[in-house]
Amino acid sequence: MNPGTYLIAKKEAQFGIGPPIGIKGEAYAEANAFCAGNAKQAETVTYQETGAHVGRMAAVSLEFKCVDK
C-alpha cells in the first residue's frame, strides 16, 4: 500500500446470502488493535465488501491508516 496505509482482506464462507457482517467487524477490530500498539486509532481510507451468494464467499477489503487519537 502507500506509505503509512495498511490493508486487511478477509473472506468467509457463510450460510445463505447476504452481507459480510461478521468479517467486517473482525477487519475493523484488527485494524484498531494494530494501531493501538502505537497509541493510535484506525482511520478508514477505503472499504469494499462483497456479499455472499450461491458459489461466492463473502469478502471485505479494508485499507486504513493509523492516526492520533
N, C-alpha and C positions, 0 to 999 in steps of 0.2 A: 504494500500500500504506500501511499505518500508518506513522507517523514512525519511521524507523530500520529499517524492513524493506524488503526488495527481492524482486523476482520474476524468475525466469528460466523461460521456457516454450520448449520445443523440440518439433518434430515430425520424424519420419524415415520415409521410405519404405524398408522393408526386405523382403528376400526371405522369403517364408513367413510363419508366425505366430510369436508369442512376445513376451517382454518387451522393453522398450526399453533393453537393456543399454548399448549404445554411447552413446546420448544422455544416459543417466543419469550416466555418468562425465563427459561433457562439461559438463553443468549444474553438477555439483559442482566441477569444475576451474575453471569460470568464476566461480563464487561465491567460491571461495578466492582466486583471482587478484584479484578485485575488492577483497576485504577486505585482502589482503596489501599493497595500496597504502597502507593506513593502519596498517600493522603490527598487523593484527588477523587473526582467523580466522573463517570462516563457521560459523554455528550454524543448523541446520535448524529452521524454525518449522513448516512443513507440507511434505509431499512427496506428490504424486499421480502415478500412471502409468497409462497405458492401453496394453495390448499390441497389437501388430499383428495384424490379422485380415483376411480377404478383404474388400477395399473400405474398409479403415480403416488409417490410418497409426499407427505407434507414437508416443506422446506422453508428455512429462513436464512437470510443473509444480513448481518448487522455490521456496518462499518462505523467505527466510533473513534473518538479521541478522548484523552484524559485532560480535564480542566480543573482549575482550582475550585474548591467548594465555596 
